[in-house]
Amino acid sequence: MRLGATTTRDMTSGSIVKQILLFSLPLMLGNVFQMLYNTVDSIVVGNFVGKEALAAVGSTTMIVNMMVFFFNGFSVGAGVVIARYFGARDMDRLHASVETTMAMTFVFCLLFSVLGTAAVKPMLRLMQTPDDVFEDAATYLTIYIAGISGLLIYNMGSGILRAVGDTTRPLMFLILTSVLNIILDLLFVIVLKAGIAGVAWATILSQMISAVLTLSLLTRSQDIYRLVWRDLRIDRGHLREIFAVGLPAGVQSVITAFSNVFVQSYVNAFGSGCMAGWSCYNKLDQFIMLPMSSMAQAATTFVSQNIGANQRARAHRGTRVTIAMTLGVTLAIAVALVVFAAPAVGLFNRDAEVIKYGVLFLRANTFFLLANCINHVLAGAMRGMGDSRGPMIAMLGCFVALRQTYLFIVTRFVANTPLLVGLGYPVGWISCCVVECCLYYFRCYRKMKPAEA
């Protein structure tokens, strides 16, 4: 298998800005199209089914995120290990890591589908989902989780490609299946009158096609990351390496998502109008977070490859450059969305109450996301260096413990209002920014002492 293939990207030399941009731009576009899956679901049901259906789709997001975020932690660990072996030019271990990664992915697919569908109604009850939303939410979530294997396989396959610098072909697959998802959404809801079940079926069918395309690419490739089915097995040594980085990241993500289930329960107490407005805000918030998410993944791969090549000073310079780039892009998007908040929320639903709450949350929270830019990039850089526990501790302490403490105090002793509940997010972002800056400096920068930095 070839090392110098054109589909890979060696990030251990050349302009840092250029390397980060060339890696992150296709990734950012890919994340946009991946988010279109659920966003289009929300737009279609919000405009053609009703605000209760929109609230139902929105209320399931945190539950889906718990599973997807945990799996993505495993994906981060695999990406770090594969990128490090790529940077060190250790092709035998890279190949073994790919086979172990995909074998574990198939195990996760089975577990998530079976256990996830069984937990749907208990989780919705835990979130205090209102009666007028409950059945729609249960229908959508059951179908989505039963077919979640397509999403998991695509995410892992594209993660392998990203680890060796290929962000272009996963983007092509995602564009194709996102367009297909839009077509199927409209077909199932408008033509076949399948309601909320229709958008769920459209999503999982599209995601399954993206998984088939990704597996086909990995199998047919003659490149260094080729998936050889006869070699598919779980190597304990490589699995330990992957979990050393991936397990803390996954645990942190799933506990944070679980904590946000309780945030959703605070919002649910204000009724379906506020729930739908919160859902619109969350969809738009996810789009604002795309640059920081993509840049953080770029930082993970960049740092991991350079650590593998023993270029620590370059790894630290890349982290600083990535933070600056992320802040600039996020600020520009935030300004545009705050100015056009009402039309943006109106894309999902034109009900006056929904727009009122969506605009309230959007304008109150959006600029605080600049602190979250620093959180994401530093966490990505630390994971690229093999330190996944630091970000886990910081995010669990700030996004879970501090956020829940804040919500408990303000709703019981200050005032239980939608605005104060929504501000629970910035409280976590700002505190985490301070903690992660300290962690990065003391656990990574000073510890490694790069002579050139």
C-alpha positions as a Markdown table, in Angstrom:
| # | Residue | x | y | z |
|---|---|---|---|---|
| 1 | Met | 0.0 | 0.0 | 0.0 |
| 2 | Arg | 1.2 | 3.5 | -0.8 |
| 3 | Leu | 2.4 | 6.2 | 1.6 |
| 4 | Gly | 2.6 | 9.1 | -0.7 |
| 5 | Ala | -0.9 | 8.8 | -2.2 |
| 6 | Thr | -2.7 | 11.9 | -3.3 |
| 7 | Thr | -5.7 | 11.2 | -1.1 |
| 8 | Thr | -3.7 | 11.7 | 2.0 |
| 9 | Arg | -2.4 | 14.9 | 3.6 |
| 10 | Asp | 0.9 | 15.1 | 5.4 |
| 11 | Met | 0.6 | 18.0 | 7.9 |
| 12 | Thr | 4.1 | 17.8 | 9.3 |
| 13 | Ser | 5.5 | 20.3 | 6.8 |
| 14 | Gly | 4.5 | 23.5 | 4.9 |
| 15 | Ser | 2.3 | 26.5 | 5.9 |
| 16 | Ile | 0.3 | 25.9 | 9.0 |
| 17 | Val | -2.5 | 28.2 | 7.9 |
| 18 | Lys | -2.7 | 26.5 | 4.6 |
| 19 | Gln | -2.7 | 23.0 | 6.1 |
| 20 | Ile | -5.4 | 23.9 | 8.6 |
| 21 | Leu | -7.6 | 25.5 | 5.9 |
| 22 | Leu | -7.2 | 22.8 | 3.3 |
| 23 | Phe | -8.1 | 20.2 | 6.0 |
| 24 | Ser | -10.9 | 22.0 | 7.8 |
| 25 | Leu | -12.8 | 23.6 | 4.9 |
| 26 | Pro | -14.0 | 20.3 | 3.3 |
| 27 | Leu | -14.6 | 19.1 | 6.9 |
| 28 | Met | -16.7 | 22.1 | 7.7 |
| 29 | Leu | -18.8 | 21.7 | 4.5 |
| 30 | Gly | -19.2 | 18.1 | 5.4 |
| 31 | Asn | -20.4 | 19.0 | 8.9 |
| 32 | Val | -22.9 | 21.4 | 7.3 |
| 33 | Phe | -24.4 | 18.7 | 5.2 |
| 34 | Gln | -24.4 | 16.2 | 8.0 |
| 35 | Met | -26.3 | 18.7 | 10.1 |
| 36 | Leu | -28.7 | 19.2 | 7.3 |
| 37 | Tyr | -30.1 | 15.7 | 8.0 |
| 38 | Asn | -31.8 | 16.7 | 11.3 |
| 39 | Thr | -32.2 | 20.4 | 10.4 |
| 40 | Val | -34.2 | 19.5 | 7.2 |
| 41 | Asp | -36.3 | 17.1 | 9.4 |
| 42 | Ser | -37.1 | 20.1 | 11.7 |
| 43 | Ile | -37.9 | 22.4 | 8.8 |
| 44 | Val | -40.1 | 19.9 | 7.0 |
| 45 | Val | -42.1 | 18.9 | 10.1 |
| 46 | Gly | -42.2 | 22.5 | 11.4 |
| 47 | Asn | -43.8 | 23.8 | 8.2 |
| 48 | Phe | -45.8 | 20.8 | 7.0 |
| 49 | Val | -46.8 | 18.9 | 10.2 |
| 50 | Gly | -46.9 | 21.5 | 13.1 |
| 51 | Lys | -45.1 | 23.0 | 16.0 |
| 52 | Glu | -45.8 | 20.0 | 18.2 |
| 53 | Ala | -44.0 | 17.8 | 15.7 |
| 54 | Leu | -41.1 | 20.3 | 15.6 |
| 55 | Ala | -41.0 | 20.2 | 19.4 |
| 56 | Ala | -40.9 | 16.4 | 19.2 |
| 57 | Val | -38.0 | 16.3 | 16.8 |
| 58 | Gly | -36.1 | 18.9 | 18.9 |
| 59 | Ser | -36.7 | 17.2 | 22.2 |
| 60 | Thr | -35.0 | 14.0 | 20.9 |
| 61 | Thr | -31.8 | 15.7 | 19.9 |
| 62 | Met | -30.1 | 15.3 | 23.3 |
| 63 | Ile | -30.9 | 11.6 | 23.5 |
| 64 | Val | -29.5 | 10.9 | 20.1 |
| 65 | Asn | -26.4 | 13.0 | 21.0 |
| 66 | Met | -25.7 | 10.8 | 24.0 |
| 67 | Met | -25.1 | 7.8 | 21.8 |
| 68 | Val | -23.5 | 9.6 | 18.8 |
| 69 | Phe | -21.1 | 11.7 | 21.1 |
| 70 | Phe | -20.0 | 8.6 | 23.0 |
| 71 | Phe | -19.2 | 6.8 | 19.7 |
| 72 | Asn | -17.5 | 9.9 | 18.3 |
| 73 | Gly | -15.2 | 9.8 | 21.4 |
| 74 | Phe | -14.1 | 6.4 | 20.2 |
| 75 | Ser | -13.7 | 7.8 | 16.7 |
| 76 | Val | -11.5 | 10.6 | 18.1 |
| 77 | Gly | -9.3 | 8.0 | 19.8 |
| 78 | Ala | -9.0 | 6.0 | 16.7 |
| 79 | Gly | -8.2 | 9.1 | 14.6 |
| 80 | Val | -5.5 | 10.2 | 17.0 |
| 81 | Val | -3.8 | 6.7 | 16.9 |
| 82 | Ile | -4.1 | 6.4 | 13.1 |
| 83 | Ala | -2.8 | 9.9 | 12.6 |
| 84 | Arg | 0.1 | 9.3 | 14.9 |
| 85 | Tyr | 1.2 | 6.2 | 13.0 |
| 86 | Phe | 0.7 | 8.0 | 9.8 |
| 87 | Gly | 3.0 | 10.8 | 11.0 |
| 88 | Ala | 5.6 | 8.3 | 12.2 |
| 89 | Arg | 5.3 | 6.3 | 8.9 |
| 90 | Asp | 4.5 | 3.1 | 10.7 |
| 91 | Met | 2.3 | 1.4 | 8.1 |
| 92 | Asp | 1.9 | -2.0 | 9.8 |
| 93 | Arg | 0.5 | -0.5 | 13.0 |
| 94 | Leu | -1.7 | 1.9 | 11.1 |
| 95 | His | -3.2 | -1.0 | 9.2 |
| 96 | Ala | -3.9 | -3.0 | 12.4 |
| 97 | Ser | -5.5 | 0.1 | 14.0 |
| 98 | Val | -7.9 | 0.5 | 11.0 |
| 99 | Glu | -9.0 | -3.2 | 11.2 |
| 100 | Thr | -9.5 | -2.9 | 15.0 |
| 101 | Thr | -11.4 | 0.3 | 14.6 |
| 102 | Met | -13.9 | -1.0 | 12.1 |
| 103 | Ala | -14.4 | -4.3 | 14.0 |
| 104 | Met | -15.4 | -2.3 | 17.1 |
| 105 | Thr | -17.6 | -0.1 | 15.1 |
| 106 | Phe | -19.8 | -3.0 | 14.0 |
| 107 | Val | -20.0 | -4.1 | 17.7 |
| 108 | Phe | -21.2 | -0.6 | 18.7 |
| 109 | Cys | -23.8 | -0.6 | 15.9 |
| 110 | Leu | -25.4 | -3.7 | 17.3 |
| 111 | Leu | -25.3 | -2.5 | 20.9 |
| 112 | Phe | -26.7 | 0.9 | 20.2 |
| 113 | Ser | -29.5 | -0.3 | 18.0 |
| 114 | Val | -30.8 | -2.8 | 20.5 |
| 115 | Leu | -30.2 | -1.0 | 23.8 |
| 116 | Gly | -31.1 | 2.4 | 22.4 |
| 117 | Thr | -34.6 | 1.5 | 21.1 |
| 118 | Ala | -35.4 | -0.1 | 24.5 |
| 119 | Ala | -34.5 | 3.1 | 26.3 |
| 120 | Val | -36.6 | 5.5 | 24.2 |
| 121 | Lys | -39.7 | 5.9 | 26.3 |
| 122 | Pro | -37.9 | 5.8 | 29.7 |
| 123 | Met | -35.6 | 8.6 | 28.5 |
| 124 | Leu | -38.5 | 10.7 | 27.2 |
| 125 | Arg | -40.3 | 10.3 | 30.5 |
| 126 | Leu | -37.1 | 11.3 | 32.4 |
| 127 | Met | -37.1 | 14.5 | 30.3 |
| 128 | Gln | -40.7 | 15.2 | 31.3 |
| 129 | Thr | -41.8 | 15.3 | 27.7 |
| 130 | Pro | -45.3 | 16.8 | 27.5 |
| 131 | Asp | -48.2 | 14.5 | 26.5 |
| 132 | Asp | -48.9 | 16.5 | 23.2 |
| 133 | Val | -45.4 | 15.8 | 22.1 |
| 134 | Phe | -44.6 | 12.3 | 23.6 |
| 135 | Glu | -45.9 | 9.9 | 21.0 |
| 136 | Asp | -44.4 | 11.8 | 18.1 |
| 137 | Ala | -41.1 | 12.0 | 19.8 |
| 138 | Ala | -41.2 | 8.3 | 20.6 |
| 139 | Thr | -42.0 | 7.4 | 17.0 |
| 140 | Tyr | -39.2 | 9.5 | 15.5 |
| 141 | Leu | -36.6 | 8.4 | 18.0 |
| 142 | Thr | -37.4 | 4.7 | 17.8 |
| 143 | Ile | -37.0 | 4.7 | 14.0 |
| 144 | Tyr | -33.9 | 6.9 | 14.1 |
| 145 | Ile | -32.0 | 4.8 | 16.7 |
| 146 | Ala | -33.0 | 1.5 | 15.1 |
| 147 | Gly | -31.2 | 2.7 | 11.9 |
| 148 | Ile | -28.3 | 4.5 | 13.6 |
| 149 | Ser | -25.7 | 2.0 | 12.2 |
| 150 | Gly | -25.5 | 4.0 | 9.0 |
| 151 | Leu | -24.5 | 7.2 | 10.8 |
| 152 | Leu | -21.9 | 5.3 | 13.0 |
| 153 | Ile | -20.3 | 3.5 | 10.1 |
| 154 | Tyr | -20.1 | 6.7 | 8.0 |
| 155 | Asn | -18.6 | 8.7 | 10.9 |
| 156 | Met | -16.0 | 6.1 | 11.7 |
| 157 | Gly | -15.1 | 5.6 | 8.0 |
| 158 | Ser | -14.7 | 9.3 | 7.4 |
| 159 | Gly | -12.8 | 9.6 | 10.7 |
| 160 | Ile | -10.2 | 7.1 | 9.3 |
| 161 | Leu | -9.9 | 9.2 | 6.1 |
| 162 | Arg | -9.5 | 12.4 | 8.1 |
| 163 | Ala | -6.7 | 10.9 | 10.2 |
| 164 | Val | -4.6 | 10.6 | 7.0 |
| 165 | Gly | -5.7 | 14.0 | 5.7 |
| 166 | Asp | -8.5 | 13.1 | 3.3 |
| 167 | Thr | -11.5 | 15.3 | 3.9 |
| 168 | Thr | -12.7 | 15.6 | 0.3 |
| 169 | Arg | -14.3 | 12.3 | -0.5 |
| 170 | Pro | -16.3 | 12.0 | 2.7 |
| 171 | Leu | -17.6 | 15.4 | 1.8 |
| 172 | Met | -18.7 | 14.2 | -1.7 |
| 173 | Phe | -20.6 | 11.3 | -0.1 |
| 174 | Leu | -22.3 | 13.6 | 2.4 |
| 175 | Ile | -23.4 | 16.1 | -0.2 |
| 176 | Leu | -25.0 | 13.3 | -2.3 |
| 177 | Thr | -26.9 | 11.7 | 0.6 |
| 178 | Ser | -27.9 | 15.1 | 2.1 |
| 179 | Val | -29.6 | 16.0 | -1.2 |
| 180 | Leu | -31.2 | 12.6 | -1.2 |
| 181 | Asn | -32.4 | 13.1 | 2.4 |
| 182 | Ile | -34.2 | 16.4 | 1.4 |
| 183 | Ile | -35.9 | 14.6 | -1.5 |
| 184 | Leu | -37.0 | 11.7 | 0.6 |
| 185 | Asp | -38.2 | 14.0 | 3.4 |
| 186 | Leu | -40.5 | 15.9 | 1.0 |
| 187 | Leu | -41.6 | 12.6 | -0.6 |
| 188 | Phe | -42.5 | 10.9 | 2.6 |
| 189 | Val | -44.2 | 13.9 | 4.3 |
| 190 | Ile | -45.9 | 15.8 | 1.5 |
| 191 | Val | -46.6 | 13.1 | -1.0 |
| 192 | Leu | -47.0 | 9.9 | 1.2 |
| 193 | Lys | -48.3 | 11.8 | 4.3 |
| 194 | Ala | -46.1 | 9.7 | 6.6 |
| 195 | Gly | -45.7 | 12.6 | 9.1 |
| 196 | Ile | -42.9 | 12.5 | 11.6 |
| 197 | Ala | -42.2 | 8.8 | 10.9 |
| 198 | Gly | -41.5 | 9.8 | 7.3 |
| 199 | Val | -38.6 | 12.2 | 8.1 |
| 200 | Ala | -37.1 | 9.5 | 10.4 |
| 201 | Trp | -37.2 | 7.0 | 7.6 |
| 202 | Ala | -35.8 | 9.5 | 5.1 |
| 203 | Thr | -32.8 | 10.2 | 7.4 |
| 204 | Ile | -31.8 | 6.6 | 8.2 |
| 205 | Leu | -32.1 | 5.5 | 4.6 |
| 206 | Ser | -29.8 | 8.4 | 3.5 |
| 207 | Gln | -27.3 | 7.7 | 6.2 |
| 208 | Met | -27.2 | 4.0 | 5.3 |
| 209 | Ile | -26.3 | 4.9 | 1.7 |
| 210 | Ser | -23.5 | 7.1 | 3.0 |
| 211 | Ala | -22.2 | 4.2 | 5.1 |
| 212 | Val | -22.3 | 1.8 | 2.1 |
| 213 | Leu | -20.3 | 4.3 | 0.0 |
| 214 | Thr | -17.7 | 4.8 | 2.7 |
| 215 | Leu | -17.2 | 1.1 | 3.3 |
| 216 | Ser | -16.9 | 0.6 | -0.5 |
| 217 | Leu | -14.2 | 3.2 | -0.7 |
| 218 | Leu | -12.2 | 1.8 | 2.2 |
| 219 | Thr | -12.5 | -1.7 | 0.8 |
| 220 | Arg | -11.6 | -0.9 | -2.8 |
| 221 | Ser | -8.8 | 1.5 | -2.0 |
| 222 | Gln | -5.2 | 0.5 | -2.6 |
| 223 | Asp | -4.0 | 3.3 | -0.2 |
| 224 | Ile | -2.5 | 3.0 | 3.2 |
| 225 | Tyr | -5.9 | 3.0 | 5.1 |
| 226 | Arg | -7.4 | 0.1 | 3.0 |
| 227 | Leu | -9.9 | -2.0 | 4.9 |
| 228 | Val | -9.0 | -5.7 | 4.4 |
| 229 | Trp | -12.0 | -7.8 | 5.6 |
| 230 | Arg | -10.0 | -11.0 | 6.1 |
| 231 | Asp | -7.8 | -9.1 | 8.6 |
| 232 | Leu | -10.8 | -7.7 | 10.5 |
| 233 | Arg | -10.2 | -8.4 | 14.2 |
| 234 | Ile | -9.9 | -6.6 | 17.5 |
| 235 | Asp | -6.3 | -6.2 | 18.5 |
| 236 | Arg | -6.2 | -5.7 | 22.3 |
| 237 | Gly | -3.1 | -3.6 | 22.2 |
| 238 | His | -4.4 | -1.2 | 19.6 |
| 239 | Leu | -7.8 | -1.1 | 21.3 |
| 240 | Arg | -6.2 | 0.0 | 24.5 |
| 241 | Glu | -4.4 | 2.8 | 22.7 |
| 242 | Ile | -7.7 | 3.9 | 21.1 |
| 243 | Phe | -9.6 | 3.8 | 24.3 |
| 244 | Ala | -6.9 | 5.7 | 26.3 |
| 245 | Val | -7.8 | 8.7 | 24.2 |
| 246 | Gly | -11.3 | 7.9 | 23.0 |
| 247 | Leu | -12.9 | 6.6 | 26.3 |
| 248 | Pro | -12.4 | 9.8 | 28.3 |
| 249 | Ala | -13.6 | 11.9 | 25.3 |
| 250 | Gly | -16.7 | 9.6 | 24.9 |
| 251 | Val | -17.5 | 9.6 | 28.6 |
| 252 | Gln | -17.2 | 13.3 | 28.7 |
| 253 | Ser | -19.5 | 13.8 | 25.7 |
| 254 | Val | -22.2 | 11.4 | 26.8 |
| 255 | Ile | -22.3 | 12.8 | 30.4 |
| 256 | Thr | -22.5 | 16.3 | 29.0 |
| 257 | Ala | -25.3 | 15.2 | 26.6 |
| 258 | Phe | -27.1 | 13.5 | 29.5 |
| 259 | Ser | -26.7 | 16.7 | 31.5 |
| 260 | Asn | -28.3 | 18.6 | 28.6 |
| 261 | Val | -31.3 | 16.2 | 28.9 |
| 262 | Phe | -32.0 | 17.9 | 32.2 |
| 263 | Val | -31.5 | 21.3 | 30.6 |
| 264 | Gln | -34.2 | 20.2 | 28.1 |
| 265 | Ser | -36.4 | 19.2 | 31.0 |
| 266 | Tyr | -36.2 | 22.7 | 32.4 |
| 267 | Val | -37.2 | 24.1 | 29.0 |
| 268 | Asn | -40.0 | 21.6 | 28.6 |
| 269 | Ala | -41.7 | 23.0 | 31.7 |
| 270 | Phe | -42.5 | 26.2 | 29.7 |
| 271 | Gly | -44.6 | 24.3 | 27.1 |
| 272 | Ser | -44.4 | 23.3 | 23.5 |
| 273 | Gly | -44.0 | 26.9 | 22.1 |
| 274 | Cys | -40.9 | 27.4 | 24.2 |
| 275 | Met | -39.7 | 23.8 | 23.4 |
| 276 | Ala | -40.0 | 24.6 | 19.7 |
| 277 | Gly | -38.2 | 27.9 | 20.1 |
| 278 | Trp | -35.4 | 26.1 | 22.0 |
| 279 | Ser | -35.2 | 23.5 | 19.2 |
| 280 | Cys | -34.8 | 26.3 | 16.6 |
| 281 | Tyr | -32.1 | 27.9 | 18.7 |
| 282 | Asn | -30.2 | 24.7 | 19.1 |
| 283 | Lys | -30.3 | 24.0 | 15.3 |
| 284 | Leu | -28.9 | 27.5 | 14.6 |
| 285 | Asp | -26.4 | 27.2 | 17.5 |
| 286 | Gln | -25.1 | 24.0 | 15.9 |
| 287 | Phe | -24.4 | 25.8 | 12.7 |
| 288 | Ile | -22.5 | 28.6 | 14.5 |
| 289 | Met | -20.4 | 25.9 | 16.2 |
| 290 | Leu | -19.4 | 24.3 | 12.9 |
| 291 | Pro | -16.2 | 26.2 | 12.4 |
| 292 | Met | -15.0 | 25.5 | 15.9 |
| 293 | Ser | -15.9 | 21.8 | 15.7 |
| 294 | Ser | -14.2 | 21.5 | 12.3 |
| 295 | Met | -11.1 | 23.4 | 13.4 |
| 296 | Ala | -10.9 | 21.4 | 16.6 |
| 297 | Gln | -10.8 | 18.2 | 14.5 |
| 298 | Ala | -8.2 | 19.8 | 12.3 |
| 299 | Ala | -6.2 | 20.6 | 15.4 |
| 300 | Thr | -6.4 | 17.0 | 16.6 |
| 301 | Thr | -5.1 | 15.6 | 13.4 |
| 302 | Phe | -2.5 | 18.3 | 12.9 |
| 303 | Val | -1.1 | 17.9 | 16.5 |
| 304 | Ser | -1.2 | 14.1 | 16.4 |
| 305 | Gln | 0.7 | 13.9 | 13.1 |
| 306 | Asn | 3.3 | 16.4 | 14.3 |
| 307 | Ile | 3.7 | 14.7 | 17.7 |
| 308 | Gly | 4.2 | 11.4 | 15.8 |
| 309 | Ala | 6.9 | 13.1 | 13.7 |
| 310 | Asn | 8.5 | 14.6 | 16.9 |
| 311 | Gln | 7.7 | 18.2 | 15.9 |
| 312 | Arg | 6.3 | 19.5 | 19.2 |
| 313 | Ala | 7.0 | 23.2 | 18.6 |
| 314 | Arg | 5.1 | 23.0 | 15.3 |
| 315 | Ala | 2.2 | 21.3 | 17.1 |
| 316 | His | 1.9 | 24.2 | 19.6 |
| 317 | Arg | 2.2 | 26.8 | 16.8 |
| 318 | Gly | -0.6 | 25.0 | 15.0 |
| 319 | Thr | -2.8 | 25.2 | 18.1 |
| 320 | Arg | -2.4 | 29.0 | 18.4 |
| 321 | Val | -3.0 | 29.6 | 14.7 |
| 322 | Thr | -6.2 | 27.4 | 14.8 |
| 323 | Ile | -7.6 | 29.3 | 17.8 |
| 324 | Ala | -7.1 | 32.7 | 16.0 |
| 325 | Met | -8.7 | 31.4 | 12.8 |
| 326 | Thr | -11.7 | 29.9 | 14.7 |
| 327 | Leu | -12.4 | 33.1 | 16.6 |
| 328 | Gly | -12.5 | 35.2 | 13.5 |
| 329 | Val | -14.8 | 32.9 | 11.5 |
| 330 | Thr | -17.2 | 32.3 | 14.5 |
| 331 | Leu | -17.5 | 36.0 | 15.2 |
| 332 | Ala | -18.5 | 36.8 | 11.6 |
| 333 | Ile | -21.2 | 34.1 | 11.6 |
| 334 | Ala | -22.5 | 35.1 | 15.1 |
| 335 | Val | -22.9 | 38.7 | 14.0 |
| 336 | Ala | -24.9 | 37.7 | 10.9 |
| 337 | Leu | -27.2 | 35.3 | 12.9 |
| 338 | Val | -27.9 | 37.8 | 15.7 |
| 339 | Val | -28.8 | 40.5 | 13.2 |
| 340 | Phe | -31.1 | 38.2 | 11.2 |
| 341 | Ala | -32.3 | 36.2 | 14.2 |
| 342 | Ala | -36.1 | 36.4 | 13.5 |
| 343 | Pro | -35.8 | 35.3 | 9.8 |
| 344 | Ala | -33.5 | 32.5 | 10.7 |
| 345 | Val | -35.8 | 31.1 | 13.4 |
| 346 | Gly | -38.8 | 31.6 | 11.0 |
| 347 | Leu | -37.2 | 29.1 | 8.6 |
| 348 | Phe | -38.3 | 26.4 | 11.0 |
| 349 | Asn | -41.7 | 27.6 | 12.1 |
| 350 | Arg | -43.7 | 30.9 | 11.7 |
| 351 | Asp | -45.6 | 30.7 | 14.9 |
| 352 | Ala | -45.2 | 34.0 | 16.8 |
| 353 | Glu | -44.5 | 32.2 | 20.1 |
| 354 | Val | -41.9 | 29.9 | 18.6 |
| 355 | Ile | -40.1 | 32.9 | 16.9 |
| 356 | Lys | -40.2 | 34.9 | 20.1 |
| 357 | Tyr | -38.4 | 32.2 | 22.2 |
| 358 | Gly | -36.0 | 31.3 | 19.4 |
| 359 | Val | -34.8 | 34.9 | 19.0 |
| 360 | Leu | -34.6 | 35.3 | 22.8 |
| 361 | Phe | -32.2 | 32.3 | 23.2 |
| 362 | Leu | -30.2 | 33.2 | 20.1 |
| 363 | Arg | -29.5 | 36.8 | 21.0 |
| 364 | Ala | -28.8 | 36.0 | 24.6 |
| 365 | Asn | -26.2 | 33.2 | 24.1 |
| 366 | Thr | -24.6 | 33.5 | 20.7 |
| 367 | Phe | -21.6 | 35.8 | 21.4 |
| 368 | Phe | -20.6 | 33.7 | 24.4 |
| 369 | Leu | -19.7 | 31.0 | 21.9 |
| 370 | Leu | -16.3 | 32.8 | 21.4 |
| 371 | Ala | -15.2 | 31.3 | 24.7 |
| 372 | Asn | -16.3 | 27.9 | 23.4 |
| 373 | Cys | -14.0 | 28.3 | 20.4 |
| 374 | Ile | -11.0 | 28.2 | 22.7 |
| 375 | Asn | -12.5 | 25.2 | 24.6 |
| 376 | His | -12.9 | 23.1 | 21.4 |
| 377 | Val | -9.6 | 23.8 | 19.9 |
| 378 | Leu | -7.6 | 23.3 | 23.1 |
| 379 | Ala | -9.5 | 20.1 | 23.8 |
| 380 | Gly | -8.7 | 18.9 | 20.2 |
| 381 | Ala | -5.1 | 19.8 | 20.6 |
| 382 | Met | -4.7 | 18.0 | 23.9 |
| 383 | Arg | -6.4 | 14.9 | 22.5 |
| 384 | Gly | -3.9 | 15.0 | 19.6 |
| 385 | Met | -1.1 | 15.0 | 22.2 |
| 386 | Gly | -2.7 | 11.9 | 23.9 |
| 387 | Asp | -4.2 | 13.8 | 26.8 |
| 388 | Ser | -7.9 | 13.1 | 26.8 |
| 389 | Arg | -8.4 | 13.2 | 30.5 |
| 390 | Gly | -7.7 | 16.9 | 30.9 |
| 391 | Pro | -10.5 | 18.0 | 28.6 |
| 392 | Met | -12.8 | 15.4 | 30.1 |
| 393 | Ile | -12.3 | 16.7 | 33.6 |
| 394 | Ala | -12.7 | 20.4 | 32.5 |
| 395 | Met | -15.8 | 19.8 | 30.5 |
| 396 | Leu | -17.5 | 17.5 | 33.0 |
| 397 | Gly | -16.8 | 20.0 | 35.8 |
| 398 | Cys | -18.1 | 23.0 | 33.8 |
| 399 | Phe | -20.7 | 21.7 | 31.4 |
| 400 | Val | -22.2 | 19.3 | 33.8 |
| 401 | Ala | -21.6 | 20.1 | 37.5 |
| 402 | Leu | -21.4 | 23.9 | 37.3 |
| 403 | Arg | -24.2 | 24.2 | 34.7 |
| 404 | Gln | -26.6 | 22.0 | 36.7 |
| 405 | Thr | -25.7 | 23.8 | 40.0 |
| 406 | Tyr | -26.5 | 27.1 | 38.3 |
| 407 | Leu | -29.8 | 25.9 | 36.9 |
| 408 | Phe | -30.8 | 24.5 | 40.3 |
| 409 | Ile | -30.0 | 27.8 | 42.1 |
| 410 | Val | -31.5 | 30.3 | 39.6 |
| 411 | Thr | -34.7 | 28.4 | 39.1 |
| 412 | Arg | -35.4 | 27.9 | 42.8 |
| 413 | Phe | -34.0 | 31.0 | 44.4 |
| 414 | Val | -33.8 | 33.7 | 41.7 |
| 415 | Ala | -36.4 | 33.3 | 39.0 |
| 416 | Asn | -37.6 | 30.4 | 36.8 |
| 417 | Thr | -37.6 | 32.1 | 33.4 |
| 418 | Pro | -36.7 | 30.8 | 29.9 |
| 419 | Leu | -33.9 | 33.4 | 29.6 |
| 420 | Leu | -32.2 | 32.4 | 32.9 |
| 421 | Val | -32.5 | 28.7 | 31.9 |
| 422 | Gly | -31.0 | 29.4 | 28.5 |
| 423 | Leu | -28.0 | 31.2 | 30.1 |
| 424 | Gly | -27.0 | 27.9 | 31.6 |
| 425 | Tyr | -25.0 | 27.2 | 28.4 |
| 426 | Pro | -22.7 | 30.3 | 28.6 |
| 427 | Val | -22.0 | 29.7 | 32.2 |
| 428 | Gly | -20.4 | 26.4 | 31.3 |
| 429 | Trp | -18.6 | 27.8 | 28.2 |
| 430 | Ile | -16.9 | 30.7 | 30.0 |
| 431 | Ser | -15.8 | 28.7 | 33.0 |
| 432 | Cys | -14.5 | 25.9 | 30.8 |
| 433 | Cys | -12.5 | 28.4 | 28.8 |
| 434 | Val | -10.6 | 29.5 | 31.9 |
| 435 | Val | -10.0 | 25.9 | 33.1 |
| 436 | Glu | -8.8 | 24.5 | 29.7 |
| 437 | Cys | -6.4 | 27.4 | 29.2 |
| 438 | Cys | -4.7 | 26.5 | 32.5 |
| 439 | Leu | -4.8 | 22.8 | 31.7 |
| 440 | Tyr | -3.2 | 23.3 | 28.3 |
| 441 | Tyr | -0.4 | 25.4 | 29.7 |
| 442 | Phe | 0.5 | 23.3 | 32.6 |
| 443 | Arg | -0.3 | 19.8 | 31.3 |
| 444 | Cys | 0.9 | 20.1 | 27.7 |
| 445 | Tyr | 2.9 | 23.3 | 26.9 |
| 446 | Arg | 5.2 | 23.5 | 29.9 |
| 447 | Lys | 5.4 | 19.7 | 30.2 |
| 448 | Met | 6.7 | 19.3 | 26.7 |
| 449 | Lys | 8.9 | 22.4 | 26.7 |
| 450 | Pro | 9.3 | 22.8 | 22.9 |
| 451 | Ala | 12.6 | 24.4 | 22.3 |
| 452 | Glu | 11.4 | 26.4 | 19.2 |
| 453 | Ala | 8.0 | 27.5 | 20.5 |
